[in-house]
Structures are given as structure tokens and as C-alpha cells.
Amino acid sequence: MNTTKLQFKAELAARLGEPRSDIVLLKPLKSGIKVLDKATKQHLGGLTFDYLRNAGGVYVACEVTGGVVHDVLAGLVLPYESNLLTGATMSFNSLSEERKEFSPDMGGVVRVHDGMDIDRTCAEIVGRLAKWHIPKMERLLAVSKGLIEDVVAYPDHYAYPLPVIAICLVRNGCEDVEAALAPYARNKRIARNRNLDFLPALKAHAAFCMASR
């Protein structure tokens, strides 16, 4: 089993340079992928693999700790704490996944076992990262319209779901942000309360205005 695990780790590491992005720079590491700003090389987040002995396999954790949305949120005074236990804007791992984005099995762990097809399994993992995890990070970092759908689907993955949606609406030219936010503010998974007092500060935020040009 130890030999299989070592072979699996080596093969997975060798494939982590395969995913591509037009939005960010993806730098493969031994046990993950670092996400960097293409122009400044600033660290924006990353994907990390970890092995769970009890589960007999690996899971992936994703985190965004930089970018426009992150900077804007840092400049807002919000009346409640982040959903996350860290300073990240988005953070989640496959152990809590509901739709089998990372693992074909419930529980979010890809099993590593003797006799497995290591090459096929690693190819599938990289394919899933390229289909689900990396695009989700890209939509947050690019503040694209698809970000709102992501937040609605998984609000617990975001530090401040409602303000993130508001930032996305402003960034994409919404003329009446308060009206557009109303249905999301009624969703208790997205909004801790319906207080939209952060909107004027959001619209006036210097870093956000510069990023919106």
C-alpha cells in the first residue's frame, strides 16, 4: 500500500501542471497548485491535497485569499463576522461536497488502494479540478457574473455571501443594486441580516473603482 501511495502522489504531482487558466497563473506544487496574479505574481490562493489515513485517500482544499473582492471586503465595516475561520474570501474542501465535484464517491475522498489504475485516477482528478474547482476560483477572482450562481449554490464557502453578490452586481454594471440584492437578502443562508448599509462604502471603495475601469 505504501508503494501505491507513493506512486499515486508522484503521478498526481506530475500532472498538476496540466490545468490552464486565462485569468490567473497556476503554479504546480508537490501537493497542490498555487494561484497567482498573472501580472504581479501576487499570491491569490491555491488548491492543496491532503491524505486521510482513516479514509484511505486524498481530498482537496481550495482557498482564495486575494484579488479584487478580497480587497474590497477588507475595506468594508460589516456588522457580523465571516462565515470562515480564516481570513480567506472563499474556502472549502471536498469533504463537505454535495455534488461529487472531486470524488465519484460520497465523502469527497478519492480512494488510494492496491491494484488501482493510478494513471486514470490522477487524470480524472486533474480533469475535475479543471472543470469545477479552478473555474470557481476564477469566477471569484474575475468577479464574473457566474460568481453569483456559485455563492447561491454554496454560500457557506464564502466569507460574506451577500456583500460578495453585491460586489459582483456593481462590477458588472447593475443599475439598481439594492433592488437586485433584495431576493438574496431574504435567503437566510446568504444573509445574516438584511442590512445593506455597506452599499455606499462599497460603491465608493477606491480599490474597487480602480479595478472596475
C-alpha positions as CSV (number, residue, x, y, z in Angstrom):
1,M,0.0,0.0,0.0
2,N,2.8,2.4,0.8
3,T,4.3,1.9,-2.6
4,T,0.9,2.5,-4.2
5,K,0.5,5.7,-2.2
6,L,4.0,7.0,-3.2
7,Q,3.3,6.2,-6.9
8,F,0.0,7.9,-6.7
9,K,1.5,11.1,-5.1
10,A,4.2,11.2,-7.7
11,E,1.8,10.7,-10.6
12,L,-0.6,13.3,-9.3
13,A,2.2,15.8,-8.7
14,A,3.5,15.3,-12.3
15,R,0.0,16.2,-13.7
16,L,-0.6,19.3,-11.7
17,G,1.0,21.4,-14.4
18,E,-1.7,20.4,-16.9
19,P,-4.6,22.8,-15.9
20,R,-4.5,26.1,-17.7
21,S,-6.2,29.5,-17.0
22,D,-6.7,32.7,-18.9
23,I,-7.5,34.5,-15.7
24,V,-4.6,33.6,-13.3
25,L,-1.2,32.0,-13.2
26,L,-1.3,28.4,-11.9
27,K,1.9,27.2,-10.4
28,P,2.1,23.4,-9.7
29,L,3.5,22.3,-6.4
30,K,4.3,18.9,-4.9
31,S,0.9,18.6,-3.2
32,G,-1.2,21.3,-4.8
33,I,-1.5,24.3,-7.1
34,K,-0.6,27.9,-6.2
35,V,-2.8,30.6,-7.7
36,L,-1.0,33.8,-8.6
37,D,-1.9,37.1,-10.3
38,K,-0.6,36.9,-13.8
39,A,0.8,40.5,-13.8
40,T,2.1,41.0,-10.3
41,K,2.7,37.3,-9.2
42,Q,0.8,38.2,-6.1
43,H,-0.5,35.2,-4.2
44,L,-4.2,34.8,-4.6
45,G,-4.9,31.4,-3.2
46,G,-4.5,27.8,-4.0
47,L,-5.6,24.2,-4.1
48,T,-4.0,21.7,-1.6
49,F,-4.2,17.9,-1.4
50,D,-4.1,16.0,1.8
51,Y,-4.2,12.3,2.6
52,L,-6.6,11.0,5.2
53,R,-5.4,7.7,6.7
54,N,-8.7,6.7,8.1
55,A,-10.5,7.3,4.8
56,G,-7.7,5.8,2.8
57,G,-7.4,8.5,0.2
58,V,-6.9,12.2,-0.7
59,Y,-9.2,15.2,-0.6
60,V,-8.7,18.7,-1.9
61,A,-9.0,22.1,-0.2
62,C,-9.4,25.4,-2.1
63,E,-8.9,28.9,-0.8
64,V,-8.9,32.4,-2.2
65,T,-7.0,35.0,-0.1
66,G,-6.5,37.8,-2.6
67,G,-8.0,39.7,-5.5
68,V,-10.5,42.5,-6.0
69,V,-13.3,41.0,-4.0
70,H,-10.9,40.2,-1.1
71,D,-9.5,43.8,-1.1
72,V,-13.0,45.4,-1.2
73,L,-14.3,43.3,1.6
74,A,-11.3,44.2,3.7
75,G,-12.3,47.9,3.3
76,L,-15.9,47.4,4.5
77,V,-17.2,47.5,8.0
78,L,-19.7,44.7,8.3
79,P,-22.0,44.1,11.4
80,Y,-21.2,40.4,11.6
81,E,-18.2,38.0,11.4
82,S,-17.1,36.0,8.4
83,N,-18.5,32.6,7.7
84,L,-15.0,31.2,7.6
85,L,-12.5,30.6,10.3
86,T,-9.7,32.2,8.4
87,G,-9.1,35.5,6.6
88,A,-10.0,34.0,3.3
89,T,-12.7,35.3,1.0
90,M,-13.6,31.8,-0.2
91,S,-12.6,28.5,1.4
92,F,-13.9,24.9,1.1
93,N,-12.8,21.3,0.8
94,S,-14.1,18.3,-0.9
95,L,-15.0,16.6,2.4
96,S,-18.2,18.7,2.5
97,E,-19.1,18.4,-1.2
98,E,-22.6,17.6,-2.0
99,R,-22.4,17.1,-5.8
100,K,-19.3,14.8,-6.2
101,E,-17.2,17.5,-7.9
102,F,-14.0,16.0,-6.7
103,S,-14.7,12.4,-5.8
104,P,-17.1,9.9,-7.5
105,D,-17.9,8.6,-4.0
106,M,-19.7,10.3,-1.2
107,G,-17.4,11.8,1.4
108,G,-15.2,13.8,-1.0
109,V,-12.2,11.4,-0.8
110,V,-10.6,9.7,-3.8
111,R,-9.5,6.3,-2.5
112,V,-5.9,5.1,-2.9
113,H,-5.6,1.3,-2.9
114,D,-3.5,-1.5,-4.2
115,G,-4.5,-2.5,-7.8
116,M,-5.9,0.9,-8.7
117,D,-5.4,2.4,-12.1
118,I,-3.1,5.3,-10.9
119,D,-2.8,7.0,-14.3
120,R,-6.6,7.0,-14.9
121,T,-7.4,8.2,-11.4
122,C,-4.9,11.1,-11.5
123,A,-6.2,12.1,-14.9
124,E,-9.7,12.1,-13.6
125,I,-8.7,14.3,-10.6
126,V,-7.0,16.8,-12.7
127,G,-10.0,16.8,-15.1
128,R,-12.3,17.5,-12.2
129,L,-10.1,20.4,-10.9
130,A,-10.2,21.9,-14.4
131,K,-13.9,21.5,-14.7
132,W,-15.1,22.5,-11.2
133,H,-12.6,23.9,-8.7
134,I,-10.3,26.2,-10.8
135,P,-13.2,27.8,-12.7
136,K,-14.9,28.5,-9.4
137,M,-11.8,30.3,-8.2
138,E,-11.5,32.1,-11.5
139,R,-15.1,33.4,-11.3
140,L,-14.4,34.9,-7.9
141,L,-11.1,36.5,-8.9
142,A,-12.5,37.8,-12.2
143,V,-15.8,38.9,-10.4
144,S,-17.7,37.4,-13.3
145,K,-21.5,37.0,-13.4
146,G,-21.2,33.3,-12.7
147,L,-19.9,34.2,-9.3
148,I,-23.5,34.9,-8.1
149,E,-24.6,31.4,-9.0
150,D,-21.7,30.0,-7.1
151,V,-22.5,32.0,-4.0
152,V,-26.2,30.9,-4.1
153,A,-25.2,27.3,-4.6
154,Y,-22.6,27.3,-1.8
155,P,-22.9,30.3,0.5
156,D,-21.0,28.7,3.3
157,H,-17.9,28.7,1.1
158,Y,-17.8,32.5,1.1
159,A,-16.8,34.8,4.0
160,Y,-19.6,37.3,3.3
161,P,-22.0,35.9,0.7
162,L,-24.4,38.9,0.4
163,P,-21.6,41.5,0.1
164,V,-19.8,39.3,-2.5
165,I,-23.0,39.2,-4.6
166,A,-23.3,43.0,-4.2
167,I,-19.7,43.5,-5.4
168,C,-20.4,41.3,-8.4
169,L,-23.5,43.2,-9.3
170,V,-21.7,46.6,-9.1
171,R,-18.7,45.2,-11.0
172,N,-21.0,44.0,-13.8
173,G,-22.9,47.3,-14.2
174,C,-26.1,46.6,-12.3
175,E,-28.0,49.9,-12.1
176,D,-30.2,49.2,-9.1
177,V,-28.0,47.0,-6.8
178,E,-30.3,47.4,-3.8
179,A,-33.3,46.0,-5.7
180,A,-31.3,43.2,-7.3
181,L,-30.0,42.2,-3.8
182,A,-33.4,42.0,-2.2
183,P,-34.2,38.4,-3.1
184,Y,-30.8,37.3,-1.9
185,A,-31.2,39.3,1.4
186,R,-34.3,37.2,2.2
187,N,-32.3,34.0,1.9
188,K,-31.0,33.2,5.4
189,R,-28.2,31.0,4.1
190,I,-26.9,34.0,2.2
191,A,-27.6,36.9,4.5
192,R,-27.1,37.1,8.3
193,N,-29.4,40.1,8.2
194,R,-30.9,42.4,5.6
195,N,-28.7,45.3,6.5
196,L,-27.5,46.9,3.3
197,D,-25.6,49.8,4.9
198,F,-22.4,48.6,3.4
199,L,-23.5,49.6,-0.2
200,P,-22.4,53.2,-0.2
201,A,-19.0,52.3,1.1
202,L,-18.7,49.5,-1.4
203,K,-19.5,51.8,-4.3
204,A,-17.1,54.4,-3.1
205,H,-14.3,52.0,-2.4
206,A,-11.2,53.3,-4.1
207,A,-9.6,49.9,-4.9
208,F,-12.9,48.6,-6.3
209,C,-13.4,51.7,-8.5
210,M,-9.9,51.4,-9.9
211,A,-10.5,47.7,-10.6
212,S,-13.8,48.4,-12.4
213,R,-12.2,50.7,-15.1
